[in-house]
């Protein structure tokens, strides 16, 4: 599976021979982090450092700013960072379990002028080469909240010309690129553009962690949507584990 975009550039073997894979991976805490760790357990050493990050742009921005100032931040981290995790589809052409490779992220807060941050070209080329035809090149929208309705997904796709949505991409690019760190992003689609999601926004704490009780209550209130979301999560987390192996194996 592959898609073209004005932002894309073709992968070449010569490009890929010039750079190495990132040795630091940032993944949203919880099930996504565990899936990447399971994938890494099937990879031979040396293995990258994997760090669990909070969910949402504001908690992540605060976390990354603090991370840079610690002994485990910029001083010891690779200048190349890979963001992994799940995302939602805004396109009818992307289904649950599909792997996407980000070219750029868009962020528009409260109706303000949209901002765009590109991912690192060299790393994107390298990862595209590793994934071959098993990924789609996409432009992502970063949201402050979970996009619940399929109608809103279609609307956002139109006005921002984006194919997927997440809650961390733009914040990671903004903070890390300012620090001179090259950032690439690989995610797996966990929900499609055709169905509504249960409203789980209240389950995310101000610190960017999932709260079990509000999460369970949100699922109970909308059982059909919750069942679909759980099924998609199981499939996409398995795909996230597999793509971790594919990316980091020789």
Backbone as numpy.savetxt, mean C-alpha at the origin, in Angstrom:
# Nx Ny Nz CAx CAy CAz Cx Cy Cz
-0.94 -9.62 -15.86 -1.79 -8.45 -15.86 -0.90 -7.22 -15.86
-1.21 -6.26 -16.70 -0.41 -5.05 -16.77 -1.25 -3.92 -17.29
-0.93 -2.70 -16.90 -1.63 -1.55 -17.42 -0.64 -0.47 -17.75
-1.00 0.40 -18.69 -0.11 1.47 -19.07 -0.59 2.78 -18.48
0.31 3.76 -18.38 0.00 5.06 -17.83 1.03 6.04 -18.33
0.67 7.33 -18.44 1.65 8.32 -18.86 2.84 8.38 -17.91
2.65 7.92 -16.65 3.74 7.96 -15.68 4.70 6.80 -15.84
4.27 5.74 -16.57 5.06 4.52 -16.60 6.26 4.64 -17.53
7.27 3.84 -17.24 8.38 3.71 -18.17 8.76 2.24 -18.21
9.22 1.73 -19.33 9.45 0.30 -19.45 10.59 -0.18 -18.59
10.45 -1.41 -18.10 11.53 -2.03 -17.35 12.62 -2.49 -18.30
13.84 -2.34 -17.90 14.95 -2.84 -18.69 15.91 -3.57 -17.78
16.56 -4.59 -18.32 17.51 -5.36 -17.53 18.66 -4.50 -17.08
19.12 -3.58 -17.92 20.25 -2.74 -17.55 19.92 -1.85 -16.36
18.68 -1.30 -16.33 18.25 -0.50 -15.19 18.31 -1.32 -13.91
17.79 -2.55 -13.97 17.67 -3.37 -12.78 19.02 -3.83 -12.25
20.01 -3.93 -13.12 21.32 -4.35 -12.67 22.06 -3.26 -11.90
21.57 -2.02 -12.01 22.28 -0.91 -11.39 21.89 -0.68 -9.94
20.75 -1.21 -9.49 20.28 -0.94 -8.14 19.88 -2.24 -7.45
19.74 -2.17 -6.13 19.36 -3.34 -5.35 17.99 -3.13 -4.72
17.39 -4.22 -4.28 16.10 -4.14 -3.61 16.23 -3.42 -2.27
15.15 -2.77 -1.81 15.20 -2.13 -0.50 15.46 -3.15 0.60
16.16 -2.72 1.67 16.32 -3.63 2.79 15.50 -3.18 4.00
14.57 -2.26 3.79 13.60 -1.88 4.82 12.20 -1.92 4.21
11.28 -2.63 4.86 9.89 -2.71 4.40 8.99 -2.15 5.49
8.09 -1.26 5.12 7.10 -0.72 6.04 5.74 -1.29 5.67
5.02 -1.84 6.66 3.73 -2.50 6.42 2.75 -2.09 7.52
1.50 -1.75 7.17 0.52 -1.46 8.21 0.42 -2.60 9.23
0.35 -2.21 10.49 0.32 -3.18 11.59 -0.88 -4.11 11.48
-0.77 -5.26 12.12 -1.87 -6.21 12.13 -1.70 -7.31 11.10
-2.80 -7.66 10.44 -2.82 -8.80 9.53 -1.86 -8.61 8.35
-1.74 -7.37 7.85 -0.85 -7.11 6.71 0.61 -7.35 7.09
1.00 -6.86 8.25 2.36 -7.07 8.75 2.65 -8.56 8.93
1.70 -9.28 9.49 1.88 -10.72 9.72 2.01 -11.47 8.39
1.24 -11.06 7.38 1.31 -11.73 6.07 2.69 -11.54 5.44
3.22 -10.33 5.52 4.56 -10.07 4.96 5.61 -10.88 5.73
5.49 -10.96 7.04 6.44 -11.73 7.85 6.37 -13.22 7.50
5.16 -13.73 7.24 5.04 -15.13 6.84 5.74 -15.35 5.50
5.58 -14.40 4.58 6.27 -14.51 3.31 7.78 -14.50 3.49
8.27 -13.62 4.37 9.71 -13.53 4.59 10.29 -14.79 5.22
9.45 -15.54 5.93 9.93 -16.78 6.53 10.30 -17.81 5.47
9.84 -17.59 4.22 10.15 -18.50 3.11 11.28 -17.96 2.23
11.89 -16.85 2.66 12.96 -16.23 1.89 14.30 -16.48 2.57
15.32 -16.81 1.78 16.65 -17.04 2.33 17.29 -15.72 2.76
18.13 -15.76 3.81 18.86 -14.55 4.22 19.80 -14.09 3.11
20.19 -12.82 3.13 19.78 -11.78 4.09 18.36 -11.30 3.82
17.66 -10.99 4.91 16.28 -10.55 4.79 16.17 -9.07 5.18
15.20 -8.37 4.58 15.03 -6.96 4.94 14.44 -6.79 6.33
14.66 -5.63 6.90 14.02 -5.25 8.15 12.57 -4.90 7.86
11.62 -5.47 8.62 10.20 -5.20 8.43 9.68 -4.44 9.65
9.03 -3.32 9.40 8.55 -2.45 10.48 7.04 -2.27 10.34
6.31 -2.51 11.43 4.86 -2.30 11.44 4.57 -0.82 11.65
3.74 -0.25 10.79 3.42 1.17 10.86 1.95 1.39 11.18
1.59 2.55 11.72 0.18 2.83 12.01 -0.63 3.05 10.73
-1.95 2.95 10.89 -2.88 3.13 9.78 -3.33 4.59 9.73
-3.38 5.15 8.52 -3.88 6.51 8.35 -2.76 7.51 8.13
-3.01 8.55 7.31 -1.96 9.48 6.94 -1.37 10.28 8.09
-2.20 10.78 8.99 -1.67 11.61 10.08 -0.87 10.79 11.10
-1.42 9.65 11.58 -0.60 8.84 12.49 0.70 8.36 11.85
0.65 8.02 10.56 1.86 7.55 9.89 2.88 8.67 9.76
2.44 9.87 9.39 3.37 11.00 9.26 4.08 11.26 10.59
3.31 11.24 11.69 3.93 11.45 13.01 4.94 10.35 13.32
4.55 9.12 13.02 5.44 7.99 13.29 6.74 8.09 12.51
6.65 8.39 11.22 7.83 8.45 10.37 8.76 9.60 10.76
8.18 10.72 11.18 9.01 11.83 11.62 9.80 11.45 12.88
9.16 10.72 13.78 9.85 10.25 14.99 10.87 9.17 14.65
10.51 8.29 13.73 11.39 7.18 13.33 12.71 7.70 12.78
12.65 8.77 12.01 13.87 9.33 11.43 14.83 9.85 12.49
14.29 10.24 13.64 15.11 10.85 14.68 15.70 9.84 15.66
15.33 8.57 15.52 15.82 7.56 16.44 17.02 6.83 15.86
17.62 6.01 16.68 18.78 5.22 16.23 18.38 4.21 15.17
17.07 3.90 15.10 16.61 2.92 14.11 15.99 3.60 12.90
16.14 4.90 12.81 15.60 5.63 11.68 16.61 5.80 10.57
16.80 7.03 10.15 17.64 7.29 9.00 19.07 6.82 9.15
19.61 6.86 10.36 21.02 6.53 10.53 21.32 5.08 10.18
20.34 4.20 10.44 20.59 2.78 10.23 19.77 2.21 9.08
18.74 2.91 8.66 17.86 2.36 7.62 18.47 2.54 6.24
18.03 1.69 5.34 18.43 1.84 3.95 17.80 3.10 3.38
18.51 3.77 2.45 17.87 4.91 1.78 16.80 4.47 0.79
16.56 3.17 0.68 15.51 2.64 -0.18 14.50 1.90 0.69
13.25 2.31 0.60 12.19 1.74 1.43 11.06 1.23 0.54
10.55 0.05 0.89 9.41 -0.54 0.19 8.20 -0.51 1.12
7.11 0.08 0.67 5.84 0.05 1.40 5.01 -1.09 0.83
4.52 -1.97 1.72 3.67 -3.07 1.29 2.38 -3.06 2.09
1.37 -3.79 1.61 0.11 -3.86 2.31 -1.05 -4.12 1.36
-2.25 -3.74 1.82 -3.47 -3.91 1.03 -3.99 -2.56 0.58
-4.88 -2.58 -0.40 -5.52 -1.35 -0.88 -6.90 -1.70 -1.41
-7.71 -0.67 -1.65 -9.03 -0.88 -2.23 -9.04 -0.52 -3.69
-9.81 -1.22 -4.47 -9.90 -0.92 -5.90 -10.88 0.21 -6.16
-10.50 1.12 -7.06 -11.40 2.15 -7.56 -11.75 1.88 -9.02
-11.22 0.81 -9.56 -11.37 0.50 -10.98 -12.09 -0.83 -11.19
-13.00 -0.89 -12.16 -13.65 -2.17 -12.46 -12.68 -3.21 -13.02
-11.49 -2.77 -13.41 -10.51 -3.67 -14.00 -9.59 -4.31 -12.97
-9.70 -3.91 -11.71 -8.86 -4.49 -10.65 -9.75 -5.25 -9.68
-9.41 -6.52 -9.47 -10.22 -7.39 -8.62 -9.45 -7.76 -7.35
-10.17 -8.36 -6.41 -9.56 -8.81 -5.16 -8.43 -9.79 -5.46
-7.28 -9.58 -4.84 -6.13 -10.44 -5.04 -5.15 -9.95 -6.08
-5.53 -8.92 -6.86 -4.62 -8.37 -7.86 -3.48 -7.60 -7.19
-2.29 -7.73 -7.75 -1.11 -7.03 -7.25 -0.93 -5.74 -8.03
-0.71 -4.64 -7.31 -0.52 -3.35 -7.97 0.82 -2.74 -7.53
1.44 -2.07 -8.47 2.71 -1.40 -8.26 2.46 0.09 -8.45
2.69 0.86 -7.40 2.38 2.29 -7.46 3.40 3.06 -8.29
2.90 4.00 -9.07 3.75 4.99 -9.72 3.70 6.33 -9.01
2.55 6.64 -8.39 2.40 7.91 -7.69 1.19 7.83 -6.77
1.12 8.76 -5.81 -0.02 8.88 -4.91 -0.58 10.29 -4.96
-1.90 10.38 -4.89 -2.62 11.65 -4.89 -3.26 11.84 -3.52
-3.26 13.07 -3.03 -3.94 13.38 -1.77 -4.68 14.69 -1.92
-5.95 14.71 -1.53 -6.77 15.92 -1.58 -7.52 16.04 -0.26
-7.15 16.99 0.56 -7.76 17.14 1.88 -8.87 18.19 1.85
-10.08 17.78 2.26 -11.20 18.71 2.42 -11.44 19.59 1.20
-11.41 18.96 0.03 -11.71 19.69 -1.18 -10.60 20.60 -1.68
-9.42 20.55 -1.06 -8.31 21.39 -1.50 -7.72 20.85 -2.80
-6.82 21.63 -3.40 -6.20 21.21 -4.65 -5.43 19.90 -4.45
-5.68 18.90 -5.28 -4.99 17.60 -5.11 -3.47 17.76 -5.25
-2.75 17.03 -4.42 -1.29 17.00 -4.47 -0.86 15.63 -4.98
0.21 15.58 -5.74 0.69 14.32 -6.29 2.16 14.13 -5.95
2.50 12.93 -5.48 3.89 12.57 -5.18 4.24 11.29 -5.96
5.29 11.33 -6.78 5.69 10.12 -7.51 6.52 9.18 -6.66
6.43 7.90 -6.93 7.33 6.93 -6.33 8.67 6.98 -7.07
9.68 6.36 -6.50 11.01 6.36 -7.11 11.00 5.57 -8.42
11.45 6.20 -9.50 11.42 5.57 -10.82 12.28 4.31 -10.88
13.49 4.38 -10.34 14.41 3.24 -10.44 13.88 2.03 -9.69
13.38 2.27 -8.47 12.84 1.15 -7.69 11.59 0.58 -8.34
10.75 1.44 -8.87 9.54 0.97 -9.55 9.90 0.10 -10.75
10.93 0.52 -11.49 11.39 -0.27 -12.63 11.91 -1.63 -12.17
12.67 -1.64 -11.09 13.21 -2.90 -10.58 12.09 -3.85 -10.15
11.13 -3.32 -9.40 10.04 -4.17 -8.92 9.15 -4.66 -10.06
8.95 -3.80 -11.05 8.17 -4.21 -12.22 8.88 -5.35 -12.94
10.18 -5.29 -13.00 10.97 -6.36 -13.61 10.82 -7.66 -12.82
10.85 -7.55 -11.48 10.72 -8.74 -10.63 9.33 -9.37 -10.75
8.30 -8.53 -10.84 6.93 -9.02 -10.89 6.47 -9.42 -12.29
7.24 -9.02 -13.29 6.94 -9.33 -14.68 5.53 -8.84 -15.03
4.68 -9.74 -15.55 3.34 -9.33 -15.96 2.29 -9.59 -14.88
2.74 -9.82 -13.66 1.80 -10.19 -12.60 1.33 -9.00 -11.78
1.61 -7.79 -12.23 1.16 -6.61 -11.50 0.66 -5.55 -12.47
-0.12 -4.61 -11.94 -0.58 -3.46 -12.71 0.08 -2.21 -12.17
0.53 -1.34 -13.07 1.06 -0.04 -12.69 -0.13 0.89 -12.45
-0.17 1.53 -11.28 -1.34 2.33 -10.92 -0.95 3.66 -10.31
-1.92 4.58 -10.32 -1.83 5.81 -9.53 -2.84 5.64 -8.39
-2.42 5.94 -7.16 -3.24 5.67 -5.99 -3.75 6.96 -5.36
-4.90 6.87 -4.75 -5.45 7.95 -3.94 -5.26 7.59 -2.47
-4.72 8.51 -1.69 -4.62 8.32 -0.25 -5.74 9.08 0.43
-6.48 8.38 1.30 -7.65 8.96 1.96 -7.46 9.01 3.47
-8.10 10.00 4.11 -8.08 10.10 5.57 -9.03 9.11 6.23
-9.88 8.49 5.43 -10.90 7.60 5.99 -11.12 6.42 5.04
-11.82 5.41 5.54 -12.18 4.28 4.70 -13.28 4.71 3.73
-13.09 4.45 2.45 -14.11 4.76 1.44 -15.10 3.60 1.42
-16.30 3.85 1.89 -17.26 2.78 2.16 -18.10 2.42 0.94
-18.64 3.42 0.23 -19.62 3.11 -0.82 -18.97 2.93 -2.18
-19.51 2.01 -2.95 -19.03 1.78 -4.31 -19.25 3.01 -5.18
-20.34 3.73 -4.93 -20.62 4.94 -5.70 -19.52 5.99 -5.48
-19.10 6.15 -4.23 -18.04 7.13 -3.94 -16.71 6.68 -4.55
-16.46 5.39 -4.55 -15.24 4.89 -5.19 -15.19 5.28 -6.66
-16.29 5.08 -7.35 -16.33 5.43 -8.77 -16.15 6.93 -8.98
-16.75 7.73 -8.10 -16.62 9.18 -8.19 -15.17 9.61 -7.98
-14.52 9.07 -6.97 -13.13 9.42 -6.68 -12.20 9.00 -7.82
-12.48 7.85 -8.38 -11.67 7.39 -9.51 -11.74 8.37 -10.67
-12.93 8.91 -10.89 -13.12 9.84 -12.00 -12.43 11.18 -11.75
-12.65 11.77 -10.60 -12.16 13.13 -10.38 -10.65 13.18 -10.14
-10.07 12.06 -9.66 -8.63 12.06 -9.38 -7.83 11.20 -10.36
-8.51 10.53 -11.28 -7.85 9.67 -12.26 -6.94 8.65 -11.55
-7.52 7.95 -10.60 -6.79 6.96 -9.81 -7.46 5.61 -9.90
-6.66 4.55 -9.63 -7.18 3.17 -9.76 -7.35 2.47 -8.41
-6.63 2.90 -7.38 -6.74 2.26 -6.07 -6.74 3.33 -4.98
-7.12 2.93 -3.77 -7.13 3.85 -2.63 -6.50 3.17 -1.43
-5.73 3.95 -0.65 -5.18 3.47 0.61 -5.21 4.60 1.63
-4.61 4.38 2.79 -4.62 5.41 3.84 -3.20 5.80 4.28
-2.18 5.34 3.55 -0.81 5.63 3.99 0.13 6.15 2.90
-0.16 5.84 1.64 0.81 6.05 0.57 1.37 7.45 0.46
0.49 8.46 0.38 0.98 9.82 0.18 1.79 10.30 1.37
1.34 10.00 2.58 2.06 10.43 3.77 3.47 9.84 3.80
3.58 8.57 3.44 4.91 7.93 3.41 5.82 8.61 2.38
5.28 8.87 1.21 6.07 9.52 0.17 6.49 10.93 0.59
5.57 11.66 1.18 5.86 13.05 1.55 6.98 13.13 2.59
6.87 12.33 3.64 7.86 12.41 4.73 9.20 11.82 4.30
9.17 10.64 3.70 10.43 9.95 3.39 11.18 10.60 2.24
10.45 11.06 1.22 11.15 11.69 0.08 11.83 12.98 0.51
11.24 13.72 1.45 11.87 14.92 1.96 13.17 14.61 2.70
13.28 13.39 3.21 14.48 12.97 3.91 15.49 12.31 2.98
15.20 12.32 1.68 16.13 11.76 0.72 16.06 10.26 0.58
14.95 9.65 1.01 14.78 8.21 0.94 13.96 7.86 -0.30
14.45 6.92 -1.10 13.71 6.45 -2.27 12.61 5.49 -1.81
11.40 5.71 -2.28 10.24 4.93 -1.83 9.56 4.25 -3.01
9.26 2.96 -2.83 8.46 2.21 -3.80 7.30 1.56 -3.05
6.25 1.20 -3.77 5.06 0.63 -3.12 4.47 -0.51 -3.93
4.24 -1.62 -3.24 3.55 -2.78 -3.81 2.41 -3.14 -2.87
1.21 -3.22 -3.42 0.05 -3.58 -2.60 -0.81 -4.61 -3.32
-1.73 -5.19 -2.55 -2.67 -6.18 -3.09 -4.09 -5.65 -2.86
-4.94 -5.77 -3.87 -6.33 -5.30 -3.77 -7.11 -6.22 -2.83
-7.76 -5.62 -1.82 -8.53 -6.41 -0.85 -10.04 -6.26 -1.00
-10.49 -5.21 -1.71 -11.92 -5.04 -1.95 -12.11 -4.39 -3.31
-13.17 -4.80 -4.03 -13.36 -4.33 -5.40 -14.14 -3.02 -5.44
-14.36 -2.53 -6.65 -15.02 -1.24 -6.83 -16.54 -1.38 -7.00
-17.05 -2.61 -6.91 -18.46 -2.86 -7.23 -19.35 -2.97 -5.99
-18.78 -3.16 -4.82 -19.59 -3.42 -3.63 -19.24 -2.45 -2.50
-20.24 -2.18 -1.65 -20.03 -1.35 -0.47 -19.24 -2.12 0.59
-18.52 -1.38 1.42 -17.82 -1.96 2.56 -18.59 -1.66 3.84
-18.41 -2.47 4.89 -18.95 -2.07 6.19 -18.22 -0.82 6.66
-18.92 0.07 7.34 -18.30 1.31 7.82 -17.48 1.03 9.07
-16.17 0.95 8.90 -15.26 0.61 10.00 -14.37 1.78 10.40
-14.74 2.98 9.97 -13.91 4.14 10.26 -13.70 4.34 11.75
-14.74 4.10 12.55 -14.63 4.30 14.00 -13.72 3.27 14.66
-13.38 2.21 13.92 -12.50 1.17 14.49 -11.03 1.57 14.46
-10.70 2.66 13.76 -9.31 3.11 13.69 -9.10 4.20 14.73
-8.18 3.97 15.65 -7.92 4.92 16.72 -7.15 6.13 16.18
-7.11 7.24 16.93 -6.33 8.41 16.51 -4.84 8.10 16.36
-4.39 7.02 17.01 -2.97 6.63 16.91 -2.72 5.71 15.72
-3.78 5.34 15.00 -3.60 4.52 13.81 -3.60 3.04 14.05
-4.26 2.58 15.11 -4.37 1.15 15.36 -5.83 0.73 15.27
-6.05 -0.56 14.96 -7.41 -1.08 14.87 -7.90 -1.47 16.26
-9.11 -1.04 16.60 -9.70 -1.35 17.90 -10.68 -2.50 17.74
-10.43 -3.63 18.42 -11.22 -4.85 18.19 -12.72 -4.69 18.39
-13.15 -4.02 19.46 -14.60 -3.94 19.74 -15.34 -3.11 18.69
-14.91 -1.88 18.38 -15.59 -1.15 17.30 -15.52 -1.87 15.95
-14.42 -2.59 15.72 -14.30 -3.36 14.48 -15.37 -4.44 14.42
-15.53 -5.18 15.53 -16.54 -6.25 15.57 -17.95 -5.68 15.44
-18.21 -4.56 16.10 -19.54 -3.96 16.02 -19.85 -3.49 14.60
-18.87 -2.93 13.94 -19.08 -2.49 12.56 -19.40 -3.66 11.64
-18.74 -4.79 11.88 -18.99 -5.99 11.08 -20.39 -6.53 11.34
-20.81 -6.54 12.59 -22.12 -7.09 12.96 -23.26 -6.28 12.34
-23.07 -4.95 12.28 -24.12 -4.08 11.75 -24.38 -4.32 10.26
-23.36 -4.75 9.53 -23.51 -4.97 8.08 -22.94 -6.34 7.72
-23.66 -7.41 8.06 -23.11 -8.76 7.94 -22.78 -9.19 6.52
-23.58 -8.78 5.54 -23.30 -9.21 4.16 -22.02 -8.56 3.66
-21.91 -7.24 3.87 -20.70 -6.54 3.46 -19.49 -7.06 4.25
-19.70 -7.38 5.52 -18.60 -7.88 6.35 -18.11 -9.24 5.86
-19.04 -10.10 5.50 -18.67 -11.43 5.00 -17.85 -11.30 3.72
-18.27 -10.40 2.83 -17.53 -10.17 1.59 -16.13 -9.62 1.89
-16.06 -8.69 2.85 -14.77 -8.09 3.21 -13.82 -9.12 3.80
-14.33 -9.99 4.65 -13.49 -11.02 5.27 -12.96 -11.98 4.20
-13.84 -12.39 3.29 -13.39 -13.27 2.21 -12.32 -12.63 1.36
-12.50 -11.34 1.05 -11.50 -10.63 0.27 -10.19 -10.48 1.02
-10.29 -10.27 2.33 -9.08 -10.11 3.14 -8.26 -11.39 3.16
-8.94 -12.52 3.31 -8.23 -13.81 3.33 -7.48 -14.03 2.02
-8.16 -13.77 0.92 -7.53 -13.98 -0.39 -6.38 -13.00 -0.62
-6.60 -11.73 -0.29 -5.58 -10.72 -0.55 -4.37 -10.87 0.37
-4.57 -11.29 1.60 -3.45 -11.50 2.51 -2.58 -12.68 2.05
-3.22 -13.69 1.51 -2.46 -14.80 0.94 -1.63 -14.33 -0.25
-2.24 -13.48 -1.09 -1.51 -12.93 -2.24 -0.38 -12.02 -1.79
-0.59 -11.26 -0.69 0.46 -10.39 -0.16 1.64 -11.23 0.33
1.34 -12.33 0.97 2.40 -13.25 1.42 3.19 -13.78 0.22
2.47 -14.19 -0.82 3.13 -14.76 -2.00 3.98 -13.73 -2.75
3.47 -12.50 -2.87 4.23 -11.49 -3.60 5.48 -11.08 -2.82
5.43 -11.18 -1.50 6.62 -10.93 -0.69 7.72 -11.91 -1.04
7.34 -13.18 -1.16 8.31 -14.21 -1.54 8.86 -13.93 -2.92
7.99 -13.61 -3.85 8.42 -13.38 -5.23 9.39 -12.19 -5.34
9.09 -11.12 -4.63 9.91 -9.92 -4.71 11.30 -10.13 -4.10
11.37 -10.90 -3.03 12.61 -10.94 -2.24 13.41 -12.22 -2.42
12.92 -13.12 -3.24 13.69 -14.32 -3.54 14.64 -14.05 -4.71
15.76 -14.75 -4.71 16.73 -14.60 -5.81 16.16 -15.20 -7.09
